[in-house]
Amino acid sequence: MRRFLRAELVLPTGVLALMIIWVYCLPAIASSALPMTVAIRTGPQTQTTTGYISCLGARAIIKRRYEPIVHVTAAAALGVSRSRFALPYHVIGSETGSVEIDPLDSQLPTYTGRFASWVSDSSDRRGFFAHADTFTIVAKGSDGSTLIFNETLHMAMDAEGNITTTFDGPTCQGLSARAR
């Protein structure tokens, strides 16, 4: 049997948000006699940052409008040491929305389009930890070019904190000759 709790919170995005949610939700879930799933929908968000766009080889102002949702599922207290963060849990988060990319180099085109992000973190009773992350942008350039960026990241860690598996595969495609 599962119990569900819905909470409306405004939180930062990405892996940091998942860690905040993990720390926020797990103590309540651990004290429960039953496994529990918590769904957190933050509502529409807007984020403007400056970052390096590897597909363009340039820094840019990046504006994202999106609506994230995160699900946290954890087993009831099973006698494991919560101080070692070994409580079995699974976190899934996603964001979808629009993106505007405005390179600081005025010679490069601006891009507008859509993005999607998905992240998953999990742990088992033995302390094994796994993380997976995907991120995709498809945007049209002011010069008619198309920017397509994909990244897939996987990481696994054993109970002693040793990284046992890692993979990070960013790819860029579809740029005009001017933007490369």
C-alpha distance (Angstrom), angle and dihedral (degrees) to the residues before:
residue distance angle dihedral
M1 . . .
R2 3.80 . .
R3 3.76 131.9 .
F4 3.77 120.1 -151.0
L5 3.78 127.9 -152.5
R6 3.77 123.4 -174.4
A7 3.77 119.1 -157.2
E8 3.79 130.1 -179.5
L9 3.80 109.5 -143.7
V10 3.79 133.8 159.1
L11 3.79 107.6 -136.4
P12 3.81 138.3 160.3
T13 3.80 115.3 -96.7
G14 3.78 137.5 -113.1
V15 3.77 129.8 28.9
L16 3.82 92.4 -26.9
A17 3.80 89.5 59.9
L18 3.79 91.1 50.2
M19 3.79 90.9 52.0
I20 3.82 90.9 49.0
I21 3.80 90.5 49.3
W22 3.80 90.9 45.7
V23 3.81 92.3 54.1
Y24 3.83 92.0 41.2
C25 3.80 97.5 48.1
L26 3.80 106.6 33.6
P27 3.83 98.2 68.5
A28 3.82 90.6 55.8
I29 3.79 91.9 44.3
A30 3.82 92.8 46.2
S31 3.81 91.9 55.0
S32 3.81 90.5 53.9
A33 3.79 120.7 97.0
L34 3.81 90.2 -138.9
P35 3.78 135.2 51.6
M36 3.77 108.8 -93.7
T37 3.78 138.1 -159.6
V38 3.78 121.0 -154.8
A39 3.81 118.7 -165.0
I40 3.78 116.5 -161.2
R41 3.80 120.1 -169.0
T42 3.79 112.3 -179.2
G43 3.79 99.1 -170.3
P44 3.80 126.4 -129.5
Q45 3.81 114.6 -17.7
T46 3.81 134.4 -172.7
Q47 3.80 121.3 -158.4
T48 3.80 127.9 -178.7
T49 3.81 119.0 -170.7
T50 3.77 139.5 156.7
G51 3.78 114.8 -124.5
Y52 3.77 146.5 149.5
I53 3.81 114.7 -89.0
S54 3.80 104.9 -154.1
C55 3.82 92.9 -164.4
L56 3.81 89.6 59.6
G57 3.80 97.1 34.6
A58 3.80 88.0 -132.5
R59 3.79 144.0 94.3
A60 3.78 117.2 -103.6
I61 3.77 144.3 175.9
I62 3.80 106.6 -108.1
K63 3.80 121.4 -161.5
R64 3.80 119.1 -171.0
R65 3.81 128.6 -173.9
Y66 3.79 112.5 -170.1
E67 3.78 148.6 139.0
P68 3.82 114.9 -126.5
I69 3.78 128.7 -161.9
V70 3.81 128.3 -172.8
H71 3.81 130.0 -167.8
V72 3.82 120.7 -162.4
T73 3.82 119.2 -169.6
A74 3.79 122.2 -178.9
A75 3.77 136.4 169.3
A76 3.78 121.2 -117.1
A77 3.80 118.8 -93.5
L78 3.81 105.7 -62.5
G79 3.77 101.5 -179.3
V80 3.78 94.0 -93.8
S81 3.76 122.2 135.3
R82 3.80 107.7 -94.4
S83 3.79 87.9 -170.0
R84 3.84 86.2 69.7
F85 3.83 90.3 48.3
A86 3.80 89.2 -122.3
L87 3.82 96.6 137.6
P88 3.82 108.5 125.0
Y89 3.80 110.0 -109.7
H90 3.79 143.6 148.9
V91 3.81 126.7 -152.2
I92 3.81 123.7 -169.6
G93 3.79 123.0 -179.2
S94 3.77 134.5 174.7
E95 3.79 139.1 -177.4
T96 3.79 127.9 -171.1
G97 3.76 128.3 176.4
S98 3.78 149.7 99.0
V99 3.80 127.9 -45.6
E100 3.81 134.5 -161.3
I101 3.80 119.2 -166.0
D102 3.82 117.3 -165.8
P103 3.84 111.1 -179.6
L104 3.82 115.7 -142.6
D105 3.83 86.2 -134.9
S106 3.81 102.5 80.9
Q107 3.84 89.9 -155.5
L108 3.82 89.5 71.4
P109 3.82 123.3 78.5
T110 3.80 122.4 -109.8
Y111 3.81 118.5 -119.4
T112 3.80 133.1 -146.6
G113 3.77 125.8 -176.8
R114 3.79 147.0 99.5
F115 3.79 134.7 -54.8
A116 3.79 137.1 -168.9
S117 3.79 128.8 -164.7
W118 3.81 129.6 -173.5
V119 3.80 128.6 -178.7
S120 3.81 133.4 -179.4
D121 3.81 130.1 -173.1
S122 3.80 125.6 178.7
S123 3.79 141.9 168.2
D124 3.79 134.7 -171.1
R125 3.82 133.4 -149.1
R126 3.80 92.1 -88.8
G127 3.81 92.3 57.8
F128 3.81 97.3 -105.2
F129 3.81 110.2 152.8
A130 3.83 128.7 -161.2
H131 3.81 130.5 -175.2
A132 3.81 129.4 -172.1
D133 3.79 127.7 178.4
T134 3.80 134.2 177.9
F135 3.80 128.4 -175.1
T136 3.82 129.2 -179.6
I137 3.81 133.1 -178.8
V138 3.82 125.2 -175.2
A139 3.82 111.9 -179.2
K140 3.80 138.7 162.3
G141 3.80 118.4 -130.5
S142 3.80 126.2 -134.0
D143 3.83 86.1 -119.1
G144 3.82 92.8 54.9
S145 3.82 95.5 -99.6
T146 3.80 123.2 130.0
L147 3.81 123.7 -132.3
I148 3.80 116.3 -154.7
F149 3.80 117.4 179.2
N150 3.81 125.7 176.2
E151 3.78 129.1 177.3
T152 3.79 128.7 -178.8
L153 3.80 120.6 -175.0
H154 3.81 128.8 -177.3
M155 3.78 128.2 177.8
A156 3.81 133.7 170.9
M157 3.80 128.6 -170.8
D158 3.81 130.9 -171.2
A159 3.82 125.3 -132.9
E160 3.83 91.3 -90.1
G161 3.80 91.8 57.6
N162 3.81 96.7 -105.1
I163 3.79 114.3 144.0
T164 3.80 104.5 -125.5
T165 3.81 100.6 176.1
T166 3.78 133.2 19.7
F167 3.78 133.8 170.9
D168 3.80 129.6 168.3
G169 3.79 117.3 176.6
P170 3.82 116.2 176.2
T171 3.81 117.0 175.5
C172 3.81 133.5 -175.7
Q173 3.77 126.1 -163.6
G174 3.77 143.7 156.4
L175 3.84 101.6 44.1
S176 3.77 123.2 144.2
A177 3.81 118.1 -115.1
R178 3.81 89.2 -106.4
A179 3.82 93.5 58.4
R180 3.82 97.9 45.5
